[in-house]
Amino acid sequence: MKIADLMTPEPMTVNENNSLLLVWERMSIGRIRHIPVVRGSRLVGLVSSRDILAASPSRLVDEDEDMAREMLSRVPVGEVMKRELITVRPDSDVETACNLLLEHKFDCLPVVDEGDELIGIVTATDFLKLTRSLLQLTRQLGGLDESVTGLPS
């Protein structure tokens, strides 16, 4: 199986000059935790919800929400995004990508073509969905039982 079979094509993106507030709102609406940062269609970074939380005022400080939003609106994504990324190609083997996620404790990998243009993203959630499908298929074929996995049949 190849990454092209598993990835989300044409993911939501932002550019380096977009504010953290805009990115946070897009993440909330899309219910996603990572957004690739592009210049044109070329991948230049990745911003995660963790990056935004780390750049946000602490909730322990008595800041009101309007002030926190104002602060996030003044910080461009380019100031907090990760620039050094590990990527995969659409023809990369799924097992190789899975090993990269595990080895580096990543939650996603951007998928780029030969010219480093972003064409997709593969996430830990994609791998969980694949695992669920494989477990269901294995169970249907009679090869998985509760004694092996601890899961009810």
N, CA and C atoms as a LAMMPS dump frame, in Angstrom:
ITEM: TIMESTEP
0
ITEM: NUMBER OF ATOMS
459
ITEM: BOX BOUNDS ff ff ff
-5.0000000000000000e+02 5.0000000000000000e+02
-5.0000000000000000e+02 5.0000000000000000e+02
-5.0000000000000000e+02 5.0000000000000000e+02
ITEM: ATOMS id mol type element x y z
1 1 1 N 0.85 -1.17 0
2 1 2 C 0 0 0
3 1 3 C 0.9 1.239 0
4 2 1 N 0.484 2.232 -0.763
5 2 2 C 1.252 3.46 -0.897
6 2 3 C 0.56 4.617 -0.164
7 3 1 N 1.327 5.639 0.169
8 3 2 C 0.802 6.816 0.87
9 3 3 C -0.338 7.457 0.086
10 4 1 N -0.263 7.456 -1.234
11 4 2 C -1.333 8.044 -2.053
12 4 3 C -2.682 7.399 -1.745
13 5 1 N -2.673 6.134 -1.301
14 5 2 C -3.913 5.424 -0.965
15 5 3 C -4.476 5.844 0.386
16 6 1 N -3.661 6.453 1.214
17 6 2 C -4.034 6.744 2.597
18 6 3 C -4.153 8.238 2.898
19 7 1 N -3.408 9.044 2.193
20 7 2 C -3.307 10.477 2.509
21 7 3 C -4.607 11.231 2.24
22 8 1 N -4.691 12.406 2.867
23 8 2 C -5.735 13.363 2.541
24 8 3 C -5.155 14.281 1.477
25 9 1 N -5.726 14.243 0.256
26 9 2 C -5.184 15.113 -0.791
27 9 3 C -5.649 16.557 -0.59
28 10 1 N -4.854 17.481 -1.087
29 10 2 C -5.182 18.902 -1.051
30 10 3 C -5.654 19.367 0.33
31 11 1 N -4.8 19.238 1.339
32 11 2 C -5.203 19.652 2.689
33 11 3 C -5.345 21.17 2.794
34 12 1 N -6.04 21.6 3.812
35 12 2 C -6.134 23.024 4.11
36 12 3 C -4.723 23.539 4.364
37 13 1 N -4.418 24.724 3.851
38 13 2 C -3.096 25.313 4.038
39 13 3 C -3.216 26.772 4.46
40 14 1 N -2.106 27.305 4.93
41 14 2 C -1.986 28.731 5.235
42 14 3 C -0.645 29.197 4.7
43 15 1 N -0.441 30.516 4.723
44 15 2 C 0.882 31.019 4.345
45 15 3 C 1.557 31.643 5.564
46 16 1 N 2.818 31.95 5.417
47 16 2 C 3.635 32.416 6.535
48 16 3 C 3.128 33.707 7.167
49 17 1 N 2.415 34.515 6.4
50 17 2 C 1.951 35.801 6.905
51 17 3 C 0.583 35.746 7.572
52 18 1 N -0.107 34.611 7.458
53 18 2 C -1.4 34.489 8.138
54 18 3 C -1.198 34.546 9.64
55 19 1 N -2.171 35.077 10.338
56 19 2 C -2.06 35.189 11.79
57 19 3 C -2.35 33.852 12.469
58 20 1 N -1.812 33.711 13.668
59 20 2 C -2.112 32.511 14.456
60 20 3 C -3.598 32.423 14.77
61 21 1 N -4.256 33.561 14.907
62 21 2 C -5.689 33.551 15.162
63 21 3 C -6.435 32.911 13.993
64 22 1 N -6.093 33.289 12.767
65 22 2 C -6.73 32.704 11.592
66 22 3 C -6.507 31.198 11.558
67 23 1 N -5.274 30.781 11.826
68 23 2 C -4.949 29.351 11.806
69 23 3 C -5.741 28.618 12.886
70 24 1 N -5.787 29.186 14.085
71 24 2 C -6.532 28.56 15.184
72 24 3 C -8.008 28.403 14.815
73 25 1 N -8.578 29.418 14.206
74 25 2 C -9.985 29.353 13.797
75 25 3 C -10.193 28.281 12.736
76 26 1 N -9.281 28.193 11.771
77 26 2 C -9.387 27.154 10.724
78 26 3 C -9.256 25.757 11.327
79 27 1 N -8.354 25.613 12.278
80 27 2 C -8.192 24.313 12.931
81 27 3 C -9.469 23.938 13.68
82 28 1 N -10.05 24.896 14.362
83 28 2 C -11.27 24.639 15.132
84 28 3 C -12.421 24.258 14.219
85 29 1 N -12.602 25.008 13.151
86 29 2 C -13.7 24.733 12.213
87 29 3 C -13.506 23.39 11.531
88 30 1 N -12.27 23.118 11.085
89 30 2 C -11.983 21.87 10.376
90 30 3 C -11.736 20.679 11.272
91 31 1 N -11.672 20.927 12.583
92 31 2 C -11.383 19.878 13.566
93 31 3 C -10.096 19.125 13.199
94 32 1 N -9.051 19.932 12.941
95 32 2 C -7.744 19.384 12.596
96 32 3 C -6.687 19.957 13.531
97 33 1 N -5.549 19.275 13.6
98 33 2 C -4.496 19.691 14.534
99 33 3 C -3.225 20.169 13.855
100 34 1 N -3.146 20.026 12.523
101 34 2 C -1.942 20.41 11.792
102 34 3 C -2.332 21.062 10.481
103 35 1 N -1.626 22.131 10.145
104 35 2 C -1.866 22.776 8.856
105 35 3 C -0.516 23.054 8.196
106 36 1 N -0.335 22.544 6.981
107 36 2 C 0.889 22.864 6.246
108 36 3 C 0.921 24.347 5.884
109 37 1 N 2.137 24.894 5.878
110 37 2 C 2.356 26.289 5.507
111 37 3 C 3.03 26.272 4.134
112 38 1 N 2.447 27.004 3.202
113 38 2 C 2.948 26.996 1.831
114 38 3 C 3.295 28.405 1.367
115 39 1 N 4.201 28.449 0.421
116 39 2 C 4.512 29.673 -0.319
117 39 3 C 4.182 29.309 -1.759
118 40 1 N 3.06 29.834 -2.242
119 40 2 C 2.519 29.342 -3.507
120 40 3 C 1.973 27.955 -3.238
121 41 1 N 2.52 26.947 -3.899
122 41 2 C 2.121 25.569 -3.59
123 41 3 C 3.277 24.776 -2.986
124 42 1 N 4.394 25.455 -2.749
125 42 2 C 5.583 24.803 -2.188
126 42 3 C 5.52 24.792 -0.659
127 43 1 N 5.747 23.632 -0.084
128 43 2 C 5.735 23.462 1.369
129 43 3 C 6.924 24.177 1.998
130 44 1 N 6.66 25.037 2.991
131 44 2 C 7.743 25.74 3.686
132 44 3 C 7.706 25.528 5.196
133 45 1 N 6.633 24.917 5.702
134 45 2 C 6.548 24.701 7.139
135 45 3 C 5.288 23.947 7.52
136 46 1 N 5.133 23.765 8.818
137 46 2 C 3.977 23.079 9.371
138 46 3 C 3.675 23.72 10.717
139 47 1 N 2.42 24 10.964
140 47 2 C 2.024 24.555 12.258
141 47 3 C 1.008 23.606 12.88
142 48 1 N 1.166 23.376 14.169
143 48 2 C 0.257 22.48 14.881
144 48 3 C -0.491 23.248 15.963
145 49 1 N -1.53 22.634 16.466
146 49 2 C -2.269 23.258 17.565
147 49 3 C -1.354 23.435 18.774
148 50 1 N -0.412 22.541 18.964
149 50 2 C 0.552 22.676 20.068
150 50 3 C 1.42 23.91 19.903
151 51 1 N 1.822 24.19 18.653
152 51 2 C 2.627 25.383 18.393
153 51 3 C 1.857 26.641 18.769
154 52 1 N 0.581 26.649 18.423
155 52 2 C -0.248 27.819 18.722
156 52 3 C -0.466 27.952 20.223
157 53 1 N -0.729 26.844 20.895
158 53 2 C -0.912 26.9 22.352
159 53 3 C 0.365 27.386 23.041
160 54 1 N 1.511 26.951 22.552
161 54 2 C 2.782 27.376 23.148
162 54 3 C 3.01 28.881 22.961
163 55 1 N 2.474 29.442 21.875
164 55 2 C 2.646 30.871 21.607
165 55 3 C 1.536 31.719 22.208
166 56 1 N 0.535 31.083 22.792
167 56 2 C -0.623 31.791 23.339
168 56 3 C -0.36 32.25 24.769
169 57 1 N -1.069 33.313 25.183
170 57 2 C -0.959 33.711 26.59
171 57 3 C -1.486 32.585 27.486
172 58 1 N -0.864 32.422 28.618
173 58 2 C -1.265 31.368 29.543
174 58 3 C -2.655 31.634 30.099
175 59 1 N -3.429 30.599 30.241
176 59 2 C -4.761 30.721 30.846
177 59 3 C -4.661 30.974 32.353
178 60 1 N -3.449 30.764 32.886
179 60 2 C -3.242 31.02 34.304
180 60 3 C -3.198 32.517 34.59
181 61 1 N -2.847 33.274 33.551
182 61 2 C -2.847 34.728 33.671
183 61 3 C -4.279 35.181 33.418
184 62 1 N -4.71 36.152 34.15
185 62 2 C -6.103 36.581 34.033
186 62 3 C -6.314 37.449 32.786
187 63 1 N -6.124 36.84 31.622
188 63 2 C -6.349 37.526 30.35
189 63 3 C -7.769 37.219 29.906
190 64 1 N -8.453 38.201 29.371
191 64 2 C -9.762 37.878 28.824
192 64 3 C -9.581 37.341 27.408
193 65 1 N -10.601 36.679 26.923
194 65 2 C -10.509 36.024 25.623
195 65 3 C -10.268 37.023 24.492
196 66 1 N -10.858 38.198 24.578
197 66 2 C -10.654 39.204 23.533
198 66 3 C -9.19 39.622 23.445
199 67 1 N -8.544 39.765 24.593
200 67 2 C -7.134 40.152 24.592
201 67 3 C -6.275 39.025 24.005
202 68 1 N -6.58 37.791 24.359
203 68 2 C -5.829 36.653 23.834
204 68 3 C -5.985 36.576 22.313
205 69 1 N -7.205 36.776 21.823
206 69 2 C -7.446 36.768 20.382
207 69 3 C -6.668 37.897 19.695
208 70 1 N -6.644 39.05 20.333
209 70 2 C -5.91 40.195 19.777
210 70 3 C -4.426 39.867 19.675
211 71 1 N -3.889 39.231 20.691
212 71 2 C -2.465 38.873 20.668
213 71 3 C -2.184 37.869 19.544
214 72 1 N -3.044 36.855 19.415
215 72 2 C -2.852 35.852 18.361
216 72 3 C -2.998 36.459 16.972
217 73 1 N -3.811 37.486 16.862
218 73 2 C -4.013 38.116 15.548
219 73 3 C -2.773 38.883 15.087
220 74 1 N -1.865 39.193 16.005
221 74 2 C -0.669 39.963 15.666
222 74 3 C 0.559 39.089 15.392
223 75 1 N 0.452 37.789 15.62
224 75 2 C 1.61 36.906 15.427
225 75 3 C 1.45 36.131 14.122
226 76 1 N 2.387 36.302 13.184
227 76 2 C 2.298 35.533 11.94
228 76 3 C 2.75 34.086 12.141
229 77 1 N 2.155 33.222 11.366
230 77 2 C 2.472 31.79 11.433
231 77 3 C 3.968 31.547 11.259
232 78 1 N 4.597 32.324 10.401
233 78 2 C 6.022 32.138 10.133
234 78 3 C 6.905 32.224 11.359
235 79 1 N 6.426 32.856 12.42
236 79 2 C 7.227 32.972 13.64
237 79 3 C 7.199 31.719 14.513
238 80 1 N 6.214 30.856 14.335
239 80 2 C 6.109 29.683 15.212
240 80 3 C 6.118 28.349 14.47
241 81 1 N 5.997 28.372 13.157
242 81 2 C 5.905 27.119 12.404
243 81 3 C 7.216 26.341 12.461
244 82 1 N 7.102 25.046 12.279
245 82 2 C 8.275 24.182 12.144
246 82 3 C 8.735 24.28 10.699
247 83 1 N 10.029 24.521 10.51
248 83 2 C 10.566 24.692 9.157
249 83 3 C 11.302 23.457 8.659
250 84 1 N 11.918 22.726 9.567
251 84 2 C 12.653 21.527 9.176
252 84 3 C 11.708 20.34 9.303
253 85 1 N 11.284 19.848 8.153
254 85 2 C 10.241 18.826 8.127
255 85 3 C 10.749 17.539 7.493
256 86 1 N 10.18 16.463 7.942
257 86 2 C 10.354 15.184 7.265
258 86 3 C 9.078 14.98 6.459
259 87 1 N 9.244 14.69 5.19
260 87 2 C 8.099 14.514 4.298
261 87 3 C 8.152 13.142 3.655
262 88 1 N 7.061 12.778 3.019
263 88 2 C 7.005 11.548 2.233
264 88 3 C 6.458 11.882 0.85
265 89 1 N 6.7 10.988 -0.064
266 89 2 C 6.189 11.104 -1.431
267 89 3 C 4.931 10.238 -1.54
268 90 1 N 4.08 10.514 -2.512
269 90 2 C 2.853 9.723 -2.65
270 90 3 C 3.116 8.244 -2.933
271 91 1 N 4.269 7.934 -3.535
272 91 2 C 4.593 6.534 -3.824
273 91 3 C 5.383 5.869 -2.697
274 92 1 N 5.559 6.575 -1.57
275 92 2 C 6.224 5.984 -0.405
276 92 3 C 5.37 4.853 0.151
277 93 1 N 6.042 3.866 0.687
278 93 2 C 5.364 2.736 1.303
279 93 3 C 4.72 3.167 2.624
280 94 1 N 3.516 2.712 2.885
281 94 2 C 2.795 3.072 4.109
282 94 3 C 3.571 2.631 5.347
283 95 1 N 4.194 1.48 5.304
284 95 2 C 4.952 1.007 6.462
285 95 3 C 6.13 1.931 6.766
286 96 1 N 6.791 2.419 5.73
287 96 2 C 7.898 3.363 5.914
288 96 3 C 7.411 4.625 6.608
289 97 1 N 6.277 5.155 6.157
290 97 2 C 5.706 6.366 6.767
291 97 3 C 5.307 6.1 8.214
292 98 1 N 4.727 4.938 8.465
293 98 2 C 4.335 4.574 9.827
294 98 3 C 5.569 4.538 10.732
295 99 1 N 6.646 3.973 10.241
296 99 2 C 7.888 3.921 11.017
297 99 3 C 8.432 5.309 11.308
298 100 1 N 8.308 6.232 10.344
299 100 2 C 8.752 7.616 10.575
300 100 3 C 7.927 8.269 11.68
301 101 1 N 6.614 8.066 11.647
302 101 2 C 5.752 8.637 12.694
303 101 3 C 6.144 8.102 14.063
304 102 1 N 6.358 6.808 14.145
305 102 2 C 6.708 6.192 15.428
306 102 3 C 8.098 6.616 15.904
307 103 1 N 9.057 6.587 14.996
308 103 2 C 10.44 6.901 15.354
309 103 3 C 10.596 8.341 15.841
310 104 1 N 9.909 9.267 15.188
311 104 2 C 10.064 10.679 15.52
312 104 3 C 8.949 11.218 16.414
313 105 1 N 7.992 10.344 16.736
314 105 2 C 6.839 10.728 17.554
315 105 3 C 6.077 11.897 16.923
316 106 1 N 5.895 11.805 15.596
317 106 2 C 5.127 12.795 14.846
318 106 3 C 3.667 12.395 14.838
319 107 1 N 2.818 13.364 14.565
320 107 2 C 1.39 13.097 14.398
321 107 3 C 0.971 13.182 12.935
322 108 1 N 1.859 13.695 12.079
323 108 2 C 1.528 13.781 10.658
324 108 3 C 2.8 13.899 9.833
325 109 1 N 2.635 13.645 8.548
326 109 2 C 3.707 13.829 7.578
327 109 3 C 3.124 14.518 6.351
328 110 1 N 3.7 15.636 5.938
329 110 2 C 3.263 16.237 4.683
330 110 3 C 3.679 15.339 3.511
331 111 1 N 2.867 15.327 2.483
332 111 2 C 3.151 14.541 1.28
333 111 3 C 3.462 15.537 0.164
334 112 1 N 4.644 15.387 -0.419
335 112 2 C 5.084 16.317 -1.465
336 112 3 C 5.473 15.549 -2.725
337 113 1 N 5.429 16.283 -3.856
338 113 2 C 5.876 15.69 -5.106
339 113 3 C 7.375 15.936 -5.277
340 114 1 N 7.9 15.626 -6.433
341 114 2 C 9.339 15.767 -6.686
342 114 3 C 9.838 17.201 -6.526
343 115 1 N 8.975 18.193 -6.753
344 115 2 C 9.383 19.587 -6.635
345 115 3 C 9.067 20.195 -5.291
346 116 1 N 8.786 19.366 -4.305
347 116 2 C 8.418 19.798 -2.959
348 116 3 C 7.124 20.6 -2.913
349 117 1 N 6.259 20.369 -3.91
350 117 2 C 4.937 20.983 -3.854
351 117 3 C 4.041 20.082 -3.02
352 118 1 N 3.3 20.703 -2.113
353 118 2 C 2.425 19.954 -1.226
354 118 3 C 1.275 19.352 -2.025
355 119 1 N 1.076 18.044 -1.853
356 119 2 C -0.054 17.402 -2.531
357 119 3 C -0.975 16.669 -1.552
358 120 1 N -0.55 16.562 -0.29
359 120 2 C -1.393 15.878 0.681
360 120 3 C -0.773 15.873 2.057
361 121 1 N -1.469 15.206 2.964
362 121 2 C -0.975 15.028 4.329
363 121 3 C -1.474 13.669 4.81
364 122 1 N -0.642 12.979 5.57
365 122 2 C -1.047 11.714 6.183
366 122 3 C -0.853 11.882 7.686
367 123 1 N -1.871 11.483 8.445
368 123 2 C -1.862 11.719 9.885
369 123 3 C -1.972 10.42 10.67
370 124 1 N -1.709 10.528 11.95
371 124 2 C -1.884 9.372 12.838
372 124 3 C -3.329 8.886 12.789
373 125 1 N -4.261 9.789 12.628
374 125 2 C -5.675 9.404 12.506
375 125 3 C -5.894 8.54 11.269
376 126 1 N -5.227 8.867 10.166
377 126 2 C -5.333 8.035 8.958
378 126 3 C -4.853 6.619 9.242
379 127 1 N -3.771 6.506 10.015
380 127 2 C -3.258 5.176 10.351
381 127 3 C -4.2 4.434 11.301
382 128 1 N -4.843 5.141 12.205
383 128 2 C -5.833 4.501 13.079
384 128 3 C -7.03 3.991 12.273
385 129 1 N -7.473 4.766 11.303
386 129 2 C -8.582 4.329 10.445
387 129 3 C -8.183 3.089 9.648
388 130 1 N -6.946 3.076 9.152
389 130 2 C -6.454 1.907 8.428
390 130 3 C -6.403 0.695 9.351
391 131 1 N -5.917 0.878 10.56
392 131 2 C -5.853 -0.22 11.528
393 131 3 C -7.235 -0.767 11.834
394 132 1 N -8.201 0.129 12.033
395 132 2 C -9.579 -0.316 12.295
396 132 3 C -10.099 -1.14 11.129
397 133 1 N -9.865 -0.683 9.903
398 133 2 C -10.327 -1.425 8.721
399 133 3 C -9.675 -2.795 8.636
400 134 1 N -8.374 -2.842 8.909
401 134 2 C -7.673 -4.122 8.865
402 134 3 C -8.154 -5.067 9.966
403 135 1 N -8.425 -4.544 11.144
404 135 2 C -8.961 -5.377 12.229
405 135 3 C -10.332 -5.936 11.857
406 136 1 N -11.181 -5.098 11.275
407 136 2 C -12.509 -5.546 10.861
408 136 3 C -12.407 -6.61 9.774
409 137 1 N -11.538 -6.393 8.801
410 137 2 C -11.361 -7.36 7.721
411 137 3 C -10.823 -8.681 8.259
412 138 1 N -9.845 -8.603 9.141
413 138 2 C -9.275 -9.817 9.723
414 138 3 C -10.324 -10.582 10.515
415 139 1 N -11.155 -9.852 11.256
416 139 2 C -12.21 -10.491 12.031
417 139 3 C -13.216 -11.17 11.09
418 140 1 N -13.567 -10.502 10.003
419 140 2 C -14.513 -11.061 9.036
420 140 3 C -13.965 -12.33 8.396
421 141 1 N -12.666 -12.368 8.205
422 141 2 C -12.044 -13.535 7.601
423 141 3 C -11.797 -14.638 8.63
424 142 1 N -12.145 -14.38 9.888
425 142 2 C -12.025 -15.397 10.923
426 142 3 C -10.634 -15.547 11.493
427 143 1 N -9.764 -14.606 11.237
428 143 2 C -8.389 -14.738 11.694
429 143 3 C -8.058 -13.978 12.957
430 144 1 N -9.053 -13.361 13.586
431 144 2 C -8.779 -12.568 14.773
432 144 3 C -9.812 -12.926 15.822
433 145 1 N -9.354 -13.303 16.988
434 145 2 C -10.329 -13.576 18.04
435 145 3 C -9.924 -12.856 19.315
436 146 1 N -10.831 -12.857 20.251
437 146 2 C -10.66 -12.113 21.493
438 146 3 C -9.428 -12.56 22.274
439 147 1 N -9.084 -13.847 22.208
440 147 2 C -7.958 -14.336 22.99
441 147 3 C -6.621 -13.751 22.513
442 148 1 N -6.552 -13.36 21.251
443 148 2 C -5.318 -12.82 20.702
444 148 3 C -5.218 -11.325 20.988
445 149 1 N -6.312 -10.591 20.812
446 149 2 C -6.242 -9.128 20.882
447 149 3 C -6.809 -8.538 22.154
448 150 1 N -7.619 -9.282 22.861
449 150 2 C -8.298 -8.708 24.009
450 150 3 C -9.523 -7.918 23.6
451 151 1 N -9.79 -7.858 22.308
452 151 2 C -10.962 -7.151 21.804
453 151 3 C -12.141 -8.101 21.682
454 152 1 N -13.34 -7.649 21.994
455 152 2 C -14.495 -8.523 21.806
456 152 3 C -14.743 -8.758 20.323
457 153 1 N -15.204 -9.966 19.973
458 153 2 C -15.489 -10.254 18.557
459 153 3 C -16.852 -9.777 18.142
